[in-house]
């Protein structure tokens, strides 16, 4: 694939991935086809900042976990009010990393 297209994709989507995942994605994109790039561009990635805000304001209801696709923890947080706030506070500090890992796994499945 064209190096310029790879750089453009990575620059526009760098906030969705951890810095350590960027070289891995670059290597996989170099071996990918043009159709794969089109599929990646159509793929919807979750914004870590938006999920952090949702976690801060609605985290005790488990909405942040439901949006990540982690329905088990979402139900647990919903029924226990975030385990009396403990899981909610833990998620405030860990949700952005979880979102970036989820985005990386989504991209890895396509590549």
Secondary structure, DSSP 8 states (H G I E B T S, - for coil): --HHHHHHHHHHTGGGS-HHHHHHHHHHHHTS-HHHHHHHHHS----HHHHHHHHHHHGGGTHHHHHHT-HHHHHHHHHHHHHHTHHHHHHHHHHHHHHHHHHHHHHHHH-
